[in-house]
């Protein structure tokens, strides 16, 4: 599972720190693999438009962002599932 601390400015991912792929540290992660909160909402919209077989979303109770997204575009297919998790979201101004 790819994970890291994502830095977003004006809705765009501008940095990723503490990035890991499973247990392997990534010194130069592919930032396109990480999503801003705005992009997470777009991922949900696209999955709905594509009529994914499974769309499971849990929203943060306080801030309302999608904290957990699980998508399966073809229920019978293998390895087409996508999962996003967001936590500790903070606004720094």
PyMOL Python script that loads the backbone (N, CA, C, O; Angstrom):
from pymol import cmd

cmd.read_pdbstr("""\
ATOM      1  N   UNK A   1       0.840  -1.168   0.000  1.00  0.00           N
ATOM      2  CA  UNK A   1       0.000   0.000   0.000  1.00  0.00           C
ATOM      3  C   UNK A   1       0.890   1.238   0.000  1.00  0.00           C
ATOM      4  O   UNK A   1       1.801   1.353   0.820  1.00  0.00           O
ATOM      5  N   UNK A   2       0.632   2.138  -0.896  1.00  0.00           N
ATOM      6  CA  UNK A   2       1.363   3.389  -1.020  1.00  0.00           C
ATOM      7  C   UNK A   2       0.811   4.377  -0.008  1.00  0.00           C
ATOM      8  O   UNK A   2      -0.401   4.585   0.053  1.00  0.00           O
ATOM      9  N   UNK A   3       1.684   4.992   0.790  1.00  0.00           N
ATOM     10  CA  UNK A   3       1.218   5.954   1.785  1.00  0.00           C
ATOM     11  C   UNK A   3       2.255   7.048   1.970  1.00  0.00           C
ATOM     12  O   UNK A   3       3.433   6.866   1.662  1.00  0.00           O
ATOM     13  N   UNK A   4       1.804   8.175   2.471  1.00  0.00           N
ATOM     14  CA  UNK A   4       2.711   9.282   2.732  1.00  0.00           C
ATOM     15  C   UNK A   4       1.962  10.487   3.243  1.00  0.00           C
ATOM     16  O   UNK A   4       0.732  10.505   3.283  1.00  0.00           O
ATOM     17  N   UNK A   5       2.718  11.494   3.634  1.00  0.00           N
ATOM     18  CA  UNK A   5       2.148  12.768   4.058  1.00  0.00           C
ATOM     19  C   UNK A   5       2.098  13.667   2.830  1.00  0.00           C
ATOM     20  O   UNK A   5       3.127  13.971   2.226  1.00  0.00           O
ATOM     21  N   UNK A   6       0.897  14.086   2.470  1.00  0.00           N
ATOM     22  CA  UNK A   6       0.677  14.844   1.239  1.00  0.00           C
ATOM     23  C   UNK A   6       0.556  16.325   1.568  1.00  0.00           C
ATOM     24  O   UNK A   6      -0.175  16.716   2.478  1.00  0.00           O
ATOM     25  N   UNK A   7       1.275  17.130   0.821  1.00  0.00           N
ATOM     26  CA  UNK A   7       1.215  18.586   0.985  1.00  0.00           C
ATOM     27  C   UNK A   7       0.488  19.149  -0.233  1.00  0.00           C
ATOM     28  O   UNK A   7       0.903  18.940  -1.373  1.00  0.00           O
ATOM     29  N   UNK A   8      -0.604  19.869   0.030  1.00  0.00           N
ATOM     30  CA  UNK A   8      -1.457  20.399  -1.029  1.00  0.00           C
ATOM     31  C   UNK A   8      -1.475  21.913  -0.938  1.00  0.00           C
ATOM     32  O   UNK A   8      -1.598  22.483   0.146  1.00  0.00           O
ATOM     33  N   UNK A   9      -1.352  22.561  -2.098  1.00  0.00           N
ATOM     34  CA  UNK A   9      -1.444  24.017  -2.158  1.00  0.00           C
ATOM     35  C   UNK A   9      -2.351  24.381  -3.320  1.00  0.00           C
ATOM     36  O   UNK A   9      -2.135  23.939  -4.448  1.00  0.00           O
ATOM     37  N   UNK A  10      -3.356  25.179  -3.044  1.00  0.00           N
ATOM     38  CA  UNK A  10      -4.322  25.593  -4.063  1.00  0.00           C
ATOM     39  C   UNK A  10      -4.930  24.392  -4.788  1.00  0.00           C
ATOM     40  O   UNK A  10      -5.155  24.444  -5.997  1.00  0.00           O
ATOM     41  N   UNK A  11      -5.196  23.307  -4.048  1.00  0.00           N
ATOM     42  CA  UNK A  11      -5.850  22.136  -4.605  1.00  0.00           C
ATOM     43  C   UNK A  11      -4.940  21.168  -5.335  1.00  0.00           C
ATOM     44  O   UNK A  11      -5.404  20.138  -5.824  1.00  0.00           O
ATOM     45  N   UNK A  12      -3.649  21.477  -5.419  1.00  0.00           N
ATOM     46  CA  UNK A  12      -2.709  20.612  -6.128  1.00  0.00           C
ATOM     47  C   UNK A  12      -1.692  20.010  -5.167  1.00  0.00           C
ATOM     48  O   UNK A  12      -1.222  20.678  -4.247  1.00  0.00           O
ATOM     49  N   UNK A  13      -1.359  18.742  -5.388  1.00  0.00           N
ATOM     50  CA  UNK A  13      -0.322  18.091  -4.580  1.00  0.00           C
ATOM     51  C   UNK A  13       1.019  18.683  -4.994  1.00  0.00           C
ATOM     52  O   UNK A  13       1.424  18.582  -6.152  1.00  0.00           O
ATOM     53  N   UNK A  14       1.704  19.304  -4.032  1.00  0.00           N
ATOM     54  CA  UNK A  14       2.998  19.933  -4.321  1.00  0.00           C
ATOM     55  C   UNK A  14       4.152  19.212  -3.641  1.00  0.00           C
ATOM     56  O   UNK A  14       5.315  19.523  -3.897  1.00  0.00           O
ATOM     57  N   UNK A  15       3.842  18.254  -2.780  1.00  0.00           N
ATOM     58  CA  UNK A  15       4.892  17.507  -2.110  1.00  0.00           C
ATOM     59  C   UNK A  15       4.349  16.299  -1.388  1.00  0.00           C
ATOM     60  O   UNK A  15       3.186  16.257  -0.987  1.00  0.00           O
ATOM     61  N   UNK A  16       5.218  15.315  -1.232  1.00  0.00           N
ATOM     62  CA  UNK A  16       4.882  14.108  -0.475  1.00  0.00           C
ATOM     63  C   UNK A  16       6.107  13.774   0.377  1.00  0.00           C
ATOM     64  O   UNK A  16       7.215  13.647  -0.144  1.00  0.00           O
ATOM     65  N   UNK A  17       5.904  13.635   1.673  1.00  0.00           N
ATOM     66  CA  UNK A  17       6.989  13.251   2.563  1.00  0.00           C
ATOM     67  C   UNK A  17       6.620  11.954   3.263  1.00  0.00           C
ATOM     68  O   UNK A  17       5.458  11.549   3.261  1.00  0.00           O
ATOM     69  N   UNK A  18       7.597  11.313   3.854  1.00  0.00           N
ATOM     70  CA  UNK A  18       7.387  10.057   4.576  1.00  0.00           C
ATOM     71  C   UNK A  18       6.634   9.048   3.720  1.00  0.00           C
ATOM     72  O   UNK A  18       5.728   8.370   4.204  1.00  0.00           O
ATOM     73  N   UNK A  19       7.009   8.949   2.442  1.00  0.00           N
ATOM     74  CA  UNK A  19       6.304   8.058   1.517  1.00  0.00           C
ATOM     75  C   UNK A  19       6.838   6.636   1.624  1.00  0.00           C
ATOM     76  O   UNK A  19       8.045   6.405   1.697  1.00  0.00           O
ATOM     77  N   UNK A  20       5.907   5.694   1.631  1.00  0.00           N
ATOM     78  CA  UNK A  20       6.245   4.275   1.702  1.00  0.00           C
ATOM     79  C   UNK A  20       5.362   3.499   0.738  1.00  0.00           C
ATOM     80  O   UNK A  20       4.202   3.844   0.515  1.00  0.00           O
ATOM     81  N   UNK A  21       5.928   2.455   0.177  1.00  0.00           N
ATOM     82  CA  UNK A  21       5.184   1.481  -0.607  1.00  0.00           C
ATOM     83  C   UNK A  21       5.329   0.167   0.143  1.00  0.00           C
ATOM     84  O   UNK A  21       6.329  -0.536  -0.005  1.00  0.00           O
ATOM     85  N   UNK A  22       4.337  -0.157   0.941  1.00  0.00           N
ATOM     86  CA  UNK A  22       4.480  -1.283   1.860  1.00  0.00           C
ATOM     87  C   UNK A  22       5.473  -0.894   2.939  1.00  0.00           C
ATOM     88  O   UNK A  22       5.223   0.044   3.696  1.00  0.00           O
ATOM     89  N   UNK A  23       6.572  -1.581   3.022  1.00  0.00           N
ATOM     90  CA  UNK A  23       7.606  -1.275   4.025  1.00  0.00           C
ATOM     91  C   UNK A  23       8.810  -0.567   3.402  1.00  0.00           C
ATOM     92  O   UNK A  23       9.783  -0.283   4.102  1.00  0.00           O
ATOM     93  N   UNK A  24       8.760  -0.279   2.109  1.00  0.00           N
ATOM     94  CA  UNK A  24       9.903   0.313   1.405  1.00  0.00           C
ATOM     95  C   UNK A  24       9.737   1.832   1.329  1.00  0.00           C
ATOM     96  O   UNK A  24       8.734   2.324   0.814  1.00  0.00           O
ATOM     97  N   UNK A  25      10.722   2.574   1.844  1.00  0.00           N
ATOM     98  CA  UNK A  25      10.693   4.030   1.770  1.00  0.00           C
ATOM     99  C   UNK A  25      10.923   4.500   0.344  1.00  0.00           C
ATOM    100  O   UNK A  25      11.733   3.926  -0.384  1.00  0.00           O
ATOM    101  N   UNK A  26      10.208   5.542  -0.052  1.00  0.00           N
ATOM    102  CA  UNK A  26      10.319   6.095  -1.396  1.00  0.00           C
ATOM    103  C   UNK A  26      10.927   7.496  -1.319  1.00  0.00           C
ATOM    104  O   UNK A  26      10.245   8.435  -0.909  1.00  0.00           O
ATOM    105  N   UNK A  27      12.186   7.654  -1.703  1.00  0.00           N
ATOM    106  CA  UNK A  27      12.804   8.979  -1.609  1.00  0.00           C
ATOM    107  C   UNK A  27      12.218   9.973  -2.613  1.00  0.00           C
ATOM    108  O   UNK A  27      12.190  11.173  -2.338  1.00  0.00           O
ATOM    109  N   UNK A  28      11.754   9.501  -3.761  1.00  0.00           N
ATOM    110  CA  UNK A  28      11.172  10.378  -4.790  1.00  0.00           C
ATOM    111  C   UNK A  28       9.856   9.775  -5.279  1.00  0.00           C
ATOM    112  O   UNK A  28       9.800   9.232  -6.382  1.00  0.00           O
ATOM    113  N   UNK A  29       8.803   9.862  -4.476  1.00  0.00           N
ATOM    114  CA  UNK A  29       7.535   9.223  -4.869  1.00  0.00           C
ATOM    115  C   UNK A  29       6.891   9.937  -6.057  1.00  0.00           C
ATOM    116  O   UNK A  29       7.097  11.130  -6.279  1.00  0.00           O
ATOM    117  N   UNK A  30       6.109   9.173  -6.805  1.00  0.00           N
ATOM    118  CA  UNK A  30       5.332   9.713  -7.918  1.00  0.00           C
ATOM    119  C   UNK A  30       4.136  10.464  -7.330  1.00  0.00           C
ATOM    120  O   UNK A  30       3.171   9.847  -6.881  1.00  0.00           O
ATOM    121  N   UNK A  31       4.204  11.785  -7.335  1.00  0.00           N
ATOM    122  CA  UNK A  31       3.151  12.585  -6.690  1.00  0.00           C
ATOM    123  C   UNK A  31       1.792  12.415  -7.349  1.00  0.00           C
ATOM    124  O   UNK A  31       0.771  12.698  -6.723  1.00  0.00           O
ATOM    125  N   UNK A  32       1.753  11.957  -8.605  1.00  0.00           N
ATOM    126  CA  UNK A  32       0.454  11.759  -9.263  1.00  0.00           C
ATOM    127  C   UNK A  32      -0.329  10.621  -8.620  1.00  0.00           C
ATOM    128  O   UNK A  32      -1.533  10.504  -8.844  1.00  0.00           O
ATOM    129  N   UNK A  33       0.327   9.783  -7.829  1.00  0.00           N
ATOM    130  CA  UNK A  33      -0.345   8.679  -7.147  1.00  0.00           C
ATOM    131  C   UNK A  33      -1.074   9.138  -5.882  1.00  0.00           C
ATOM    132  O   UNK A  33      -1.859   8.383  -5.308  1.00  0.00           O
ATOM    133  N   UNK A  34      -0.816  10.359  -5.453  1.00  0.00           N
ATOM    134  CA  UNK A  34      -1.420  10.905  -4.237  1.00  0.00           C
ATOM    135  C   UNK A  34      -2.471  11.940  -4.632  1.00  0.00           C
ATOM    136  O   UNK A  34      -2.311  12.641  -5.631  1.00  0.00           O
ATOM    137  N   UNK A  35      -3.542  12.036  -3.849  1.00  0.00           N
ATOM    138  CA  UNK A  35      -4.670  12.897  -4.209  1.00  0.00           C
ATOM    139  C   UNK A  35      -4.929  13.958  -3.136  1.00  0.00           C
ATOM    140  O   UNK A  35      -4.767  13.705  -1.942  1.00  0.00           O
ATOM    141  N   UNK A  36      -5.326  15.132  -3.579  1.00  0.00           N
ATOM    142  CA  UNK A  36      -5.823  16.162  -2.665  1.00  0.00           C
ATOM    143  C   UNK A  36      -7.257  15.808  -2.298  1.00  0.00           C
ATOM    144  O   UNK A  36      -7.853  14.923  -2.911  1.00  0.00           O
ATOM    145  N   UNK A  37      -7.809  16.482  -1.316  1.00  0.00           N
ATOM    146  CA  UNK A  37      -9.217  16.242  -0.951  1.00  0.00           C
ATOM    147  C   UNK A  37     -10.116  16.518  -2.153  1.00  0.00           C
ATOM    148  O   UNK A  37     -11.063  15.771  -2.400  1.00  0.00           O
ATOM    149  N   UNK A  38      -9.831  17.576  -2.896  1.00  0.00           N
ATOM    150  CA  UNK A  38     -10.626  17.895  -4.083  1.00  0.00           C
ATOM    151  C   UNK A  38     -10.575  16.753  -5.091  1.00  0.00           C
ATOM    152  O   UNK A  38     -11.591  16.401  -5.690  1.00  0.00           O
ATOM    153  N   UNK A  39      -9.386  16.174  -5.278  1.00  0.00           N
ATOM    154  CA  UNK A  39      -9.242  15.062  -6.224  1.00  0.00           C
ATOM    155  C   UNK A  39      -9.944  13.801  -5.730  1.00  0.00           C
ATOM    156  O   UNK A  39     -10.421  13.003  -6.537  1.00  0.00           O
ATOM    157  N   UNK A  40     -10.011  13.613  -4.408  1.00  0.00           N
ATOM    158  CA  UNK A  40     -10.747  12.458  -3.881  1.00  0.00           C
ATOM    159  C   UNK A  40     -12.226  12.563  -4.231  1.00  0.00           C
ATOM    160  O   UNK A  40     -12.854  11.565  -4.584  1.00  0.00           O
ATOM    161  N   UNK A  41     -12.782  13.764  -4.135  1.00  0.00           N
ATOM    162  CA  UNK A  41     -14.180  13.950  -4.547  1.00  0.00           C
ATOM    163  C   UNK A  41     -14.332  13.672  -6.049  1.00  0.00           C
ATOM    164  O   UNK A  41     -15.341  13.111  -6.478  1.00  0.00           O
ATOM    165  N   UNK A  42     -13.340  14.060  -6.837  1.00  0.00           N
ATOM    166  CA  UNK A  42     -13.380  13.798  -8.279  1.00  0.00           C
ATOM    167  C   UNK A  42     -13.292  12.298  -8.567  1.00  0.00           C
ATOM    168  O   UNK A  42     -13.968  11.806  -9.471  1.00  0.00           O
ATOM    169  N   UNK A  43     -12.480  11.572  -7.820  1.00  0.00           N
ATOM    170  CA  UNK A  43     -12.391  10.116  -7.969  1.00  0.00           C
ATOM    171  C   UNK A  43     -13.767   9.490  -7.748  1.00  0.00           C
ATOM    172  O   UNK A  43     -14.172   8.590  -8.484  1.00  0.00           O
ATOM    173  N   UNK A  44     -14.475   9.969  -6.738  1.00  0.00           N
ATOM    174  CA  UNK A  44     -15.822   9.455  -6.447  1.00  0.00           C
ATOM    175  C   UNK A  44     -16.765   9.762  -7.604  1.00  0.00           C
ATOM    176  O   UNK A  44     -17.509   8.888  -8.048  1.00  0.00           O
ATOM    177  N   UNK A  45     -16.738  11.009  -8.098  1.00  0.00           N
ATOM    178  CA  UNK A  45     -17.609  11.384  -9.224  1.00  0.00           C
ATOM    179  C   UNK A  45     -17.332  10.515 -10.450  1.00  0.00           C
ATOM    180  O   UNK A  45     -18.264  10.050 -11.106  1.00  0.00           O
ATOM    181  N   UNK A  46     -16.059  10.298 -10.757  1.00  0.00           N
ATOM    182  CA  UNK A  46     -15.706   9.487 -11.921  1.00  0.00           C
ATOM    183  C   UNK A  46     -16.162   8.035 -11.761  1.00  0.00           C
ATOM    184  O   UNK A  46     -16.634   7.422 -12.718  1.00  0.00           O
ATOM    185  N   UNK A  47     -16.022   7.493 -10.566  1.00  0.00           N
ATOM    186  CA  UNK A  47     -16.472   6.119 -10.322  1.00  0.00           C
ATOM    187  C   UNK A  47     -17.989   6.011 -10.511  1.00  0.00           C
ATOM    188  O   UNK A  47     -18.486   5.015 -11.036  1.00  0.00           O
ATOM    189  N   UNK A  48     -18.712   7.039 -10.081  1.00  0.00           N
ATOM    190  CA  UNK A  48     -20.161   7.039 -10.263  1.00  0.00           C
ATOM    191  C   UNK A  48     -20.515   7.127 -11.748  1.00  0.00           C
ATOM    192  O   UNK A  48     -21.409   6.423 -12.217  1.00  0.00           O
ATOM    193  N   UNK A  49     -19.811   7.994 -12.489  1.00  0.00           N
ATOM    194  CA  UNK A  49     -20.069   8.123 -13.929  1.00  0.00           C
ATOM    195  C   UNK A  49     -19.763   6.828 -14.677  1.00  0.00           C
ATOM    196  O   UNK A  49     -20.459   6.467 -15.626  1.00  0.00           O
ATOM    197  N   UNK A  50     -18.715   6.137 -14.238  1.00  0.00           N
ATOM    198  CA  UNK A  50     -18.333   4.874 -14.868  1.00  0.00           C
ATOM    199  C   UNK A  50     -19.150   3.694 -14.343  1.00  0.00           C
ATOM    200  O   UNK A  50     -18.968   2.559 -14.783  1.00  0.00           O
ATOM    201  N   UNK A  51     -20.038   3.967 -13.413  1.00  0.00           N
ATOM    202  CA  UNK A  51     -20.917   2.958 -12.829  1.00  0.00           C
ATOM    203  C   UNK A  51     -20.124   1.771 -12.270  1.00  0.00           C
ATOM    204  O   UNK A  51     -20.379   0.615 -12.607  1.00  0.00           O
ATOM    205  N   UNK A  52     -19.163   2.091 -11.411  1.00  0.00           N
ATOM    206  CA  UNK A  52     -18.386   1.041 -10.738  1.00  0.00           C
ATOM    207  C   UNK A  52     -19.343   0.115 -10.001  1.00  0.00           C
ATOM    208  O   UNK A  52     -20.364   0.559  -9.476  1.00  0.00           O
ATOM    209  N   UNK A  53     -19.014  -1.160  -9.963  1.00  0.00           N
ATOM    210  CA  UNK A  53     -19.870  -2.137  -9.281  1.00  0.00           C
ATOM    211  C   UNK A  53     -19.960  -1.867  -7.786  1.00  0.00           C
ATOM    212  O   UNK A  53     -21.021  -2.048  -7.189  1.00  0.00           O
ATOM    213  N   UNK A  54     -18.866  -1.440  -7.176  1.00  0.00           N
ATOM    214  CA  UNK A  54     -18.868  -1.134  -5.745  1.00  0.00           C
ATOM    215  C   UNK A  54     -18.247   0.230  -5.516  1.00  0.00           C
ATOM    216  O   UNK A  54     -17.136   0.508  -5.968  1.00  0.00           O
ATOM    217  N   UNK A  55     -18.983   1.081  -4.806  1.00  0.00           N
ATOM    218  CA  UNK A  55     -18.476   2.379  -4.369  1.00  0.00           C
ATOM    219  C   UNK A  55     -18.827   2.490  -2.893  1.00  0.00           C
ATOM    220  O   UNK A  55     -19.988   2.686  -2.535  1.00  0.00           O
ATOM    221  N   UNK A  56     -17.816   2.364  -2.041  1.00  0.00           N
ATOM    222  CA  UNK A  56     -18.022   2.454  -0.593  1.00  0.00           C
ATOM    223  C   UNK A  56     -17.211   3.642  -0.079  1.00  0.00           C
ATOM    224  O   UNK A  56     -16.000   3.713  -0.287  1.00  0.00           O
ATOM    225  N   UNK A  57     -17.883   4.562   0.586  1.00  0.00           N
ATOM    226  CA  UNK A  57     -17.231   5.787   1.043  1.00  0.00           C
ATOM    227  C   UNK A  57     -17.590   6.036   2.503  1.00  0.00           C
ATOM    228  O   UNK A  57     -18.747   5.915   2.904  1.00  0.00           O
ATOM    229  N   UNK A  58     -16.575   6.386   3.288  1.00  0.00           N
ATOM    230  CA  UNK A  58     -16.792   6.850   4.653  1.00  0.00           C
ATOM    231  C   UNK A  58     -16.241   8.272   4.721  1.00  0.00           C
ATOM    232  O   UNK A  58     -15.106   8.537   4.325  1.00  0.00           O
ATOM    233  N   UNK A  59     -17.064   9.171   5.230  1.00  0.00           N
ATOM    234  CA  UNK A  59     -16.671  10.576   5.322  1.00  0.00           C
ATOM    235  C   UNK A  59     -16.236  10.911   6.745  1.00  0.00           C
ATOM    236  O   UNK A  59     -16.747  10.339   7.708  1.00  0.00           O
ATOM    237  N   UNK A  60     -15.295  11.837   6.870  1.00  0.00           N
ATOM    238  CA  UNK A  60     -14.883  12.329   8.172  1.00  0.00           C
ATOM    239  C   UNK A  60     -16.083  13.020   8.815  1.00  0.00           C
ATOM    240  O   UNK A  60     -16.715  13.873   8.193  1.00  0.00           O
ATOM    241  N   UNK A  61     -16.397  12.654  10.057  1.00  0.00           N
ATOM    242  CA  UNK A  61     -17.588  13.168  10.748  1.00  0.00           C
ATOM    243  C   UNK A  61     -17.499  14.658  11.048  1.00  0.00           C
ATOM    244  O   UNK A  61     -18.528  15.324  11.158  1.00  0.00           O
ATOM    245  N   UNK A  62     -16.295  15.191  11.181  1.00  0.00           N
ATOM    246  CA  UNK A  62     -16.136  16.600  11.543  1.00  0.00           C
ATOM    247  C   UNK A  62     -15.959  17.486  10.321  1.00  0.00           C
ATOM    248  O   UNK A  62     -16.657  18.490  10.178  1.00  0.00           O
ATOM    249  N   UNK A  63     -15.029  17.125   9.434  1.00  0.00           N
ATOM    250  CA  UNK A  63     -14.694  17.990   8.294  1.00  0.00           C
ATOM    251  C   UNK A  63     -15.406  17.612   7.002  1.00  0.00           C
ATOM    252  O   UNK A  63     -15.461  18.422   6.077  1.00  0.00           O
ATOM    253  N   UNK A  64     -15.954  16.400   6.915  1.00  0.00           N
ATOM    254  CA  UNK A  64     -16.749  16.009   5.757  1.00  0.00           C
ATOM    255  C   UNK A  64     -15.973  15.546   4.536  1.00  0.00           C
ATOM    256  O   UNK A  64     -16.578  15.320   3.488  1.00  0.00           O
ATOM    257  N   UNK A  65     -14.661  15.395   4.629  1.00  0.00           N
ATOM    258  CA  UNK A  65     -13.902  14.909   3.477  1.00  0.00           C
ATOM    259  C   UNK A  65     -14.021  13.385   3.398  1.00  0.00           C
ATOM    260  O   UNK A  65     -14.296  12.741   4.410  1.00  0.00           O
ATOM    261  N   UNK A  66     -13.819  12.798   2.213  1.00  0.00           N
ATOM    262  CA  UNK A  66     -13.868  11.338   2.099  1.00  0.00           C
ATOM    263  C   UNK A  66     -12.638  10.725   2.763  1.00  0.00           C
ATOM    264  O   UNK A  66     -11.530  10.822   2.234  1.00  0.00           O
ATOM    265  N   UNK A  67     -12.832  10.098   3.912  1.00  0.00           N
ATOM    266  CA  UNK A  67     -11.728   9.535   4.681  1.00  0.00           C
ATOM    267  C   UNK A  67     -11.356   8.136   4.208  1.00  0.00           C
ATOM    268  O   UNK A  67     -10.221   7.701   4.401  1.00  0.00           O
ATOM    269  N   UNK A  68     -12.294   7.428   3.594  1.00  0.00           N
ATOM    270  CA  UNK A  68     -12.038   6.074   3.117  1.00  0.00           C
ATOM    271  C   UNK A  68     -12.876   5.840   1.871  1.00  0.00           C
ATOM    272  O   UNK A  68     -14.101   5.959   1.911  1.00  0.00           O
ATOM    273  N   UNK A  69     -12.221   5.508   0.764  1.00  0.00           N
ATOM    274  CA  UNK A  69     -12.907   5.233  -0.499  1.00  0.00           C
ATOM    275  C   UNK A  69     -12.464   3.858  -0.971  1.00  0.00           C
ATOM    276  O   UNK A  69     -11.270   3.575  -1.062  1.00  0.00           O
ATOM    277  N   UNK A  70     -13.438   3.009  -1.269  1.00  0.00           N
ATOM    278  CA  UNK A  70     -13.138   1.677  -1.812  1.00  0.00           C
ATOM    279  C   UNK A  70     -13.968   1.493  -3.082  1.00  0.00           C
ATOM    280  O   UNK A  70     -15.196   1.572  -3.062  1.00  0.00           O
ATOM    281  N   UNK A  71     -13.265   1.248  -4.178  1.00  0.00           N
ATOM    282  CA  UNK A  71     -13.913   1.115  -5.477  1.00  0.00           C
ATOM    283  C   UNK A  71     -13.580  -0.231  -6.092  1.00  0.00           C
ATOM    284  O   UNK A  71     -12.452  -0.715  -5.997  1.00  0.00           O
ATOM    285  N   UNK A  72     -14.580  -0.825  -6.723  1.00  0.00           N
ATOM    286  CA  UNK A  72     -14.375  -2.047  -7.500  1.00  0.00           C
ATOM    287  C   UNK A  72     -15.175  -1.854  -8.786  1.00  0.00           C
ATOM    288  O   UNK A  72     -16.406  -1.860  -8.773  1.00  0.00           O
ATOM    289  N   UNK A  73     -14.465  -1.686  -9.883  1.00  0.00           N
ATOM    290  CA  UNK A  73     -15.138  -1.356 -11.131  1.00  0.00           C
ATOM    291  C   UNK A  73     -15.824  -2.564 -11.756  1.00  0.00           C
ATOM    292  O   UNK A  73     -16.889  -2.424 -12.357  1.00  0.00           O
ATOM    293  N   UNK A  74     -15.232  -3.743 -11.625  1.00  0.00           N
ATOM    294  CA  UNK A  74     -15.835  -4.983 -12.119  1.00  0.00           C
ATOM    295  C   UNK A  74     -15.740  -6.021 -11.019  1.00  0.00           C
ATOM    296  O   UNK A  74     -14.658  -6.521 -10.714  1.00  0.00           O
ATOM    297  N   UNK A  75     -16.879  -6.342 -10.427  1.00  0.00           N
ATOM    298  CA  UNK A  75     -16.885  -7.240  -9.267  1.00  0.00           C
ATOM    299  C   UNK A  75     -16.237  -8.586  -9.558  1.00  0.00           C
ATOM    300  O   UNK A  75     -15.638  -9.174  -8.657  1.00  0.00           O
ATOM    301  N   UNK A  76     -16.332  -9.091 -10.769  1.00  0.00           N
ATOM    302  CA  UNK A  76     -15.780 -10.395 -11.093  1.00  0.00           C
ATOM    303  C   UNK A  76     -14.317 -10.368 -11.520  1.00  0.00           C
ATOM    304  O   UNK A  76     -13.696 -11.419 -11.675  1.00  0.00           O
ATOM    305  N   UNK A  77     -13.771  -9.184 -11.708  1.00  0.00           N
ATOM    306  CA  UNK A  77     -12.384  -9.063 -12.169  1.00  0.00           C
ATOM    307  C   UNK A  77     -11.417  -9.053 -10.985  1.00  0.00           C
ATOM    308  O   UNK A  77     -11.791  -8.732  -9.857  1.00  0.00           O
ATOM    309  N   UNK A  78     -10.185  -9.407 -11.267  1.00  0.00           N
ATOM    310  CA  UNK A  78      -9.139  -9.435 -10.244  1.00  0.00           C
ATOM    311  C   UNK A  78      -8.241  -8.212 -10.421  1.00  0.00           C
ATOM    312  O   UNK A  78      -7.909  -7.830 -11.543  1.00  0.00           O
ATOM    313  N   UNK A  79      -7.856  -7.608  -9.306  1.00  0.00           N
ATOM    314  CA  UNK A  79      -6.891  -6.504  -9.279  1.00  0.00           C
ATOM    315  C   UNK A  79      -7.368  -5.217  -9.950  1.00  0.00           C
ATOM    316  O   UNK A  79      -6.548  -4.448 -10.451  1.00  0.00           O
ATOM    317  N   UNK A  80      -8.662  -4.974  -9.966  1.00  0.00           N
ATOM    318  CA  UNK A  80      -9.137  -3.686 -10.474  1.00  0.00           C
ATOM    319  C   UNK A  80      -9.651  -2.804  -9.336  1.00  0.00           C
ATOM    320  O   UNK A  80     -10.175  -1.716  -9.577  1.00  0.00           O
ATOM    321  N   UNK A  81      -9.503  -3.269  -8.118  1.00  0.00           N
ATOM    322  CA  UNK A  81      -9.982  -2.520  -6.960  1.00  0.00           C
ATOM    323  C   UNK A  81      -9.021  -1.361  -6.660  1.00  0.00           C
ATOM    324  O   UNK A  81      -7.810  -1.464  -6.857  1.00  0.00           O
ATOM    325  N   UNK A  82      -9.599  -0.265  -6.180  1.00  0.00           N
ATOM    326  CA  UNK A  82      -8.814   0.913  -5.801  1.00  0.00           C
ATOM    327  C   UNK A  82      -9.278   1.352  -4.426  1.00  0.00           C
ATOM    328  O   UNK A  82     -10.472   1.340  -4.127  1.00  0.00           O
ATOM    329  N   UNK A  83      -8.323   1.741  -3.588  1.00  0.00           N
ATOM    330  CA  UNK A  83      -8.656   2.205  -2.242  1.00  0.00           C
ATOM    331  C   UNK A  83      -7.847   3.455  -1.922  1.00  0.00           C
ATOM    332  O   UNK A  83      -6.648   3.526  -2.195  1.00  0.00           O
ATOM    333  N   UNK A  84      -8.524   4.435  -1.341  1.00  0.00           N
ATOM    334  CA  UNK A  84      -7.872   5.657  -0.870  1.00  0.00           C
ATOM    335  C   UNK A  84      -8.255   5.866   0.583  1.00  0.00           C
ATOM    336  O   UNK A  84      -9.401   5.634   0.967  1.00  0.00           O
ATOM    337  N   UNK A  85      -7.305   6.300   1.386  1.00  0.00           N
ATOM    338  CA  UNK A  85      -7.562   6.666   2.765  1.00  0.00           C
ATOM    339  C   UNK A  85      -6.941   8.037   3.026  1.00  0.00           C
ATOM    340  O   UNK A  85      -5.832   8.323   2.575  1.00  0.00           O
ATOM    341  N   UNK A  86      -7.653   8.860   3.743  1.00  0.00           N
ATOM    342  CA  UNK A  86      -7.141  10.178   4.137  1.00  0.00           C
ATOM    343  C   UNK A  86      -7.389  10.342   5.631  1.00  0.00           C
ATOM    344  O   UNK A  86      -8.482  10.068   6.128  1.00  0.00           O
ATOM    345  N   UNK A  87      -6.368  10.788   6.328  1.00  0.00           N
ATOM    346  CA  UNK A  87      -6.509  11.010   7.775  1.00  0.00           C
ATOM    347  C   UNK A  87      -5.631  12.182   8.189  1.00  0.00           C
ATOM    348  O   UNK A  87      -4.748  12.617   7.450  1.00  0.00           O
ATOM    349  N   UNK A  88      -5.896  12.672   9.375  1.00  0.00           N
ATOM    350  CA  UNK A  88      -5.118  13.787   9.924  1.00  0.00           C
ATOM    351  C   UNK A  88      -5.061  14.978   8.970  1.00  0.00           C
ATOM    352  O   UNK A  88      -4.026  15.633   8.850  1.00  0.00           O
ATOM    353  N   UNK A  89      -6.163  15.252   8.301  1.00  0.00           N
ATOM    354  CA  UNK A  89      -6.227  16.380   7.373  1.00  0.00           C
ATOM    355  C   UNK A  89      -6.210  17.679   8.162  1.00  0.00           C
ATOM    356  O   UNK A  89      -6.982  17.867   9.102  1.00  0.00           O
ATOM    357  N   UNK A  90      -5.311  18.570   7.759  1.00  0.00           N
ATOM    358  CA  UNK A  90      -5.180  19.854   8.448  1.00  0.00           C
ATOM    359  C   UNK A  90      -5.082  20.964   7.419  1.00  0.00           C
ATOM    360  O   UNK A  90      -4.488  20.796   6.354  1.00  0.00           O
ATOM    361  N   UNK A  91      -5.668  22.087   7.749  1.00  0.00           N
ATOM    362  CA  UNK A  91      -5.530  23.274   6.924  1.00  0.00           C
ATOM    363  C   UNK A  91      -4.455  24.146   7.541  1.00  0.00           C
ATOM    364  O   UNK A  91      -4.555  24.543   8.702  1.00  0.00           O
ATOM    365  N   UNK A  92      -3.432  24.441   6.765  1.00  0.00           N
ATOM    366  CA  UNK A  92      -2.338  25.295   7.240  1.00  0.00           C
ATOM    367  C   UNK A  92      -2.382  26.577   6.417  1.00  0.00           C
ATOM    368  O   UNK A  92      -2.254  26.557   5.193  1.00  0.00           O
ATOM    369  N   UNK A  93      -2.564  27.670   7.108  1.00  0.00           N
ATOM    370  CA  UNK A  93      -2.672  28.950   6.372  1.00  0.00           C
ATOM    371  C   UNK A  93      -1.569  29.860   6.749  1.00  0.00           C
ATOM    372  O   UNK A  93      -1.489  30.978   6.240  1.00  0.00           O
TER     373      UNK A  93
END
""", "prot")
cmd.dss("prot")
cmd.show_as("cartoon", "prot")
cmd.util.cbc("prot")
cmd.orient("prot")
